[in-house]
């Protein structure tokens, strides 16, 4: 059996998340169907992580085993011909049998995108959250620095989080600010991308961090509130859970 690793990009708007669920469209189900169409085999497709309903991915990694002898340089074209237009395979390679997309990962990067100008951008409205009010970008940057390091993130995860340990490490949290193309004169702070790189993330953790940072930008919380919120281990002290459509799984790293 061959072990095939592929990197995929998708717009998750029309899907009920990554993981297979009965009776609803999911990314994993679409991949299983595409692989079966190529190989004639119905095999498990393992993802590097599960994205929620409406969440996107720019660099999701999956792997599956197959007895197909299709040359590796033809996998992208073969799968893309059978996948919906909102899912695309960008890279494929054959990897050792020991590789597992989730278990072998070392770190992941998520990105939450905000349009901070007065007017929405219809060309990006499915993949970014529109916040037309004033945001204090410097305060948001300072708050992001307070999230870096190893912490118990109980305050920043859903009560539905299944992991017993809520300790995670954020290696880097950074804000990238740019103009919204064609809207350079519109009042606001432009497009803000909040990047979080860590060794793992709890259920809704990135969306809650993003919602908390928006609260900081609005002046409802301060950057120096972040250590207190972390130490309290109380979900009620953090900001709201940001809308799912602004979130993307940006990349997955397997070597450090």
C-alpha positions as CSV (number, residue, x, y, z in Angstrom):
1,X,0.0,0.0,0.0
2,X,1.1,3.5,-0.8
3,X,0.7,6.4,1.6
4,X,-0.3,9.6,-0.2
5,X,-0.1,13.1,1.4
6,X,-2.0,16.0,-0.3
7,X,-2.3,19.6,0.6
8,X,-5.7,21.1,0.0
9,X,-7.4,24.5,-0.1
10,X,-11.1,25.0,0.4
11,X,-13.8,27.6,0.9
12,X,-15.8,26.0,3.8
13,X,-18.9,28.1,3.4
14,X,-21.1,25.4,2.0
15,X,-19.8,22.6,4.3
16,X,-20.6,21.4,7.8
17,X,-17.0,21.3,8.7
18,X,-14.2,18.9,7.8
19,X,-15.3,15.7,9.5
20,X,-17.8,13.3,7.9
21,X,-21.3,13.7,9.3
22,X,-24.4,11.8,8.1
23,X,-26.7,13.6,5.8
24,X,-24.7,16.8,5.3
25,X,-21.9,17.9,3.0
26,X,-18.4,17.9,4.5
27,X,-14.8,18.3,3.2
28,X,-13.8,14.8,4.3
29,X,-16.7,13.2,2.6
30,X,-15.9,15.0,-0.7
31,X,-12.3,13.8,-0.5
32,X,-13.3,10.2,0.2
33,X,-15.6,10.3,-2.8
34,X,-13.0,11.8,-5.0
35,X,-10.3,9.2,-4.0
36,X,-12.8,6.4,-4.6
37,X,-13.6,7.8,-8.0
38,X,-9.9,7.8,-8.9
39,X,-8.9,4.5,-7.3
40,X,-12.0,2.4,-7.0
41,X,-11.2,2.1,-3.3
42,X,-13.2,3.6,-0.4
43,X,-10.5,4.4,2.2
44,X,-10.1,6.6,5.2
45,X,-8.9,10.1,4.6
46,X,-7.0,11.5,7.6
47,X,-6.9,15.3,8.1
48,X,-4.4,17.3,10.0
49,X,-7.3,18.8,12.0
50,X,-11.0,19.3,12.0
51,X,-12.4,22.7,10.9
52,X,-15.8,23.8,12.0
53,X,-18.8,24.6,9.7
54,X,-18.1,27.6,7.6
55,X,-14.3,27.6,8.3
56,X,-11.9,27.6,5.4
57,X,-8.4,26.2,4.8
58,X,-5.5,27.4,2.7
59,X,-3.1,24.6,3.7
60,X,-5.0,21.6,5.1
61,X,-3.0,18.4,4.9
62,X,-4.6,15.0,4.5
63,X,-3.3,11.5,3.9
64,X,-4.7,8.2,2.7
65,X,-3.5,4.7,1.8
66,X,-4.1,3.2,-1.6
67,X,-3.0,0.3,-3.8
68,X,-3.4,2.5,-6.9
69,X,-0.3,2.9,-9.0
70,X,-1.2,6.3,-10.4
71,X,2.0,8.3,-10.8
72,X,2.4,10.9,-8.0
73,X,2.6,13.8,-10.5
74,X,-1.0,13.0,-11.7
75,X,-2.8,12.9,-8.3
76,X,-3.5,16.7,-8.2
77,X,-5.1,16.7,-11.6
78,X,-7.0,13.5,-11.0
79,X,-8.5,14.6,-7.7
80,X,-9.3,18.1,-8.8
81,X,-11.2,16.8,-11.8
82,X,-13.5,15.0,-9.3
83,X,-13.7,17.6,-6.5
84,X,-16.2,20.5,-6.2
85,X,-14.9,23.8,-7.4
86,X,-14.6,25.1,-3.8
87,X,-12.0,22.4,-2.9
88,X,-8.7,22.1,-4.6
89,X,-5.6,19.9,-4.2
90,X,-2.4,22.0,-4.5
91,X,0.3,19.4,-3.9
92,X,0.7,15.6,-3.6
93,X,3.6,13.4,-2.5
94,X,4.2,9.8,-1.5
95,X,5.3,9.5,2.1
96,X,6.4,6.7,4.5
97,X,3.7,4.5,6.0
98,X,4.4,6.0,9.4
99,X,3.2,9.5,8.3
100,X,-0.2,10.6,9.7
101,X,-1.6,14.0,8.8
102,X,-2.7,14.7,12.4
103,X,-0.4,12.7,14.6
104,X,2.8,13.7,12.7
105,X,2.1,17.4,12.8
106,X,4.4,19.7,14.8
107,X,2.7,23.0,14.6
108,X,-0.3,24.7,12.9
109,X,-1.0,28.2,11.8
110,X,-4.5,29.7,11.7
111,X,-5.5,33.1,10.3
112,X,-8.5,35.2,11.2
113,X,-9.2,37.9,8.7
114,X,-11.0,41.2,9.5
115,X,-12.1,43.9,7.1
116,X,-11.8,46.9,9.3
117,X,-13.0,49.5,6.8
118,X,-16.5,51.1,6.8
119,X,-17.7,49.2,3.8
120,X,-17.8,45.4,3.1
121,X,-15.7,43.9,0.3
122,X,-18.2,41.6,-1.6
123,X,-15.3,39.8,-3.3
124,X,-14.0,38.6,0.1
125,X,-17.1,38.5,2.2
126,X,-17.2,34.7,2.5
127,X,-13.7,34.6,3.9
128,X,-13.4,37.6,6.1
129,X,-15.3,39.2,9.0
130,X,-16.5,42.8,8.3
131,X,-16.1,45.2,11.3
132,X,-17.0,48.7,10.2
133,X,-16.3,50.4,13.6
134,X,-13.0,51.9,14.9
135,X,-10.3,49.4,16.1
136,X,-7.2,50.2,18.1
137,X,-4.7,48.1,16.1
138,X,-1.8,48.9,18.5
139,X,-3.7,47.6,21.5
140,X,-4.7,44.4,19.5
141,X,-1.0,43.8,18.7
142,X,0.0,44.2,22.3
143,X,-2.8,41.8,23.4
144,X,-1.5,39.2,20.9
145,X,1.9,39.3,22.4
146,X,0.3,38.5,25.8
147,X,-1.1,35.3,24.3
148,X,2.3,34.0,23.2
149,X,3.9,31.2,25.2
150,X,2.7,28.2,27.1
151,X,-0.6,28.8,28.9
152,X,-3.7,27.0,30.2
153,X,-6.3,28.3,27.6
154,X,-9.4,27.2,29.5
155,X,-10.7,30.8,29.2
156,X,-10.2,30.7,25.5
157,X,-12.0,27.5,24.5
158,X,-15.6,26.3,24.3
159,X,-17.0,24.4,27.3
160,X,-17.5,21.6,24.7
161,X,-13.7,21.1,24.3
162,X,-13.0,17.4,24.9
163,X,-9.3,17.6,25.8
164,X,-8.5,17.0,29.5
165,X,-5.5,19.3,29.4
166,X,-6.1,22.9,28.2
167,X,-2.4,23.7,28.1
168,X,-1.2,24.8,24.7
169,X,1.8,26.7,23.4
170,X,1.4,29.7,21.0
171,X,4.8,30.1,19.3
172,X,3.8,33.2,17.5
173,X,0.9,35.6,17.4
174,X,1.1,38.4,14.9
175,X,-1.1,41.0,13.2
176,X,-0.6,41.9,9.5
177,X,-2.3,45.1,8.4
178,X,-2.9,46.0,4.7
179,X,-5.2,48.1,2.5
180,X,-8.4,46.6,1.2
181,X,-7.8,46.6,-2.6
182,X,-9.7,49.3,-4.3
183,X,-10.9,50.8,-1.0
184,X,-7.8,52.7,0.0
185,X,-9.7,55.9,0.7
186,X,-12.5,54.2,2.7
187,X,-12.4,55.1,6.4
188,X,-11.1,52.4,8.7
189,X,-8.0,50.3,9.4
190,X,-7.9,48.2,6.2
191,X,-7.6,44.4,6.3
192,X,-6.3,42.8,9.4
193,X,-5.0,39.3,9.4
194,X,-4.5,37.7,12.9
195,X,-2.0,34.8,12.6
196,X,-1.6,32.2,15.4
197,X,1.0,29.5,15.3
198,X,0.9,26.8,18.0
199,X,1.5,23.2,18.9
200,X,-2.3,22.6,19.0
201,X,-5.6,24.4,19.4
202,X,-8.6,23.7,21.5
203,X,-12.2,23.7,20.3
204,X,-13.1,27.3,19.2
205,X,-9.8,28.6,20.7
206,X,-8.8,30.7,17.7
207,X,-12.2,32.2,17.2
208,X,-12.4,33.1,20.9
209,X,-8.9,34.7,20.8
210,X,-10.0,36.6,17.7
211,X,-13.2,37.7,19.4
212,X,-11.3,38.8,22.5
213,X,-8.8,40.8,20.3
214,X,-11.8,42.5,18.6
215,X,-13.0,43.5,22.1
216,X,-9.6,44.9,22.8
217,X,-9.7,46.8,19.6
218,X,-13.1,48.2,20.5
219,X,-11.9,49.3,23.9
220,X,-14.1,46.9,25.8
221,X,-11.0,45.0,27.1
222,X,-7.4,46.1,27.6
223,X,-4.3,44.3,26.4
224,X,-3.1,44.0,30.0
225,X,-6.4,42.1,30.8
226,X,-5.1,39.1,28.9
227,X,-2.9,37.6,31.6
228,X,-5.7,38.0,34.1
229,X,-8.1,36.2,31.8
230,X,-5.7,33.4,31.2
231,X,-5.0,32.9,34.9
232,X,-8.7,32.9,35.8
233,X,-9.5,29.8,33.6
234,X,-13.0,31.2,33.1
235,X,-14.6,31.3,29.7
236,X,-16.9,34.0,30.8
237,X,-14.1,36.6,31.1
238,X,-12.8,36.3,27.5
239,X,-14.5,38.0,24.5
240,X,-17.2,36.5,22.3
241,X,-16.6,33.7,19.8
242,X,-15.8,35.4,16.5
243,X,-17.8,34.4,13.4
244,X,-16.6,31.2,11.7
245,X,-16.3,32.6,8.1
246,X,-13.2,34.8,9.0
247,X,-11.1,31.8,10.0
248,X,-8.8,29.7,7.9
249,X,-6.4,26.9,8.6
250,X,-3.4,28.5,7.0
251,X,-0.6,25.9,7.2
252,X,0.6,22.8,8.9
253,X,4.3,22.1,9.7
254,X,5.8,18.6,10.1
255,X,9.4,19.6,10.7
256,X,10.8,22.2,13.0
